[in-house]
Amino acid sequence: MNNTRFATAVHIMTLLAKSPQEWLTSEWLAGSININPVIVRKEIGILKEAGLIVSRQGKEGGSQLSKRADSISISEIYSAVKNIEVLGKKNQNPNPACSVGKEINDHLNSLFVETDKLVINFLGNKSLQEFSDQFI
């Protein structure tokens, strides 16, 4: 992943895990991450759509985890925000007359799928609770 979406999502989820009884606002979360609250709200929307958090609006509004942190795997967070393959994109216009070019994207696709499975399996063995326990 060549962007910070995963890191931002894990940061949000860790903050929510550390304060399970509180409704944390996007402004407060953004302050910890040191980013614009609009970006936090966008990620909250994606995490909410994935069923990982719940939100409420208004004066007493904010976000919380939708379930206990020990029942959320890091792979669930990764899957929710993943928007590109771990290894990047395939070649756009390889030369079809080339013996490599005509098949490169098929073989790259297999490699990308296998790598993504490894990442998801690795992250699936780690819970949000285990991750958040590293912080005092």
Secondary structure as UniProt FT lines:
FT   HELIX           5..18
FT   TURN            20..21
FT   HELIX           26..33
FT   HELIX           37..49
FT   TURN            50..51
FT   STRAND          53..56
FT   TURN            59..60
FT   STRAND          62..65
FT   HELIX           69..71
FT   HELIX           74..81
FT   TURN            86..87
FT   TURN            96..97
FT   TURN            99..103
FT   HELIX           104..124
FT   HELIX           128..132
FT   TURN            133..134
//
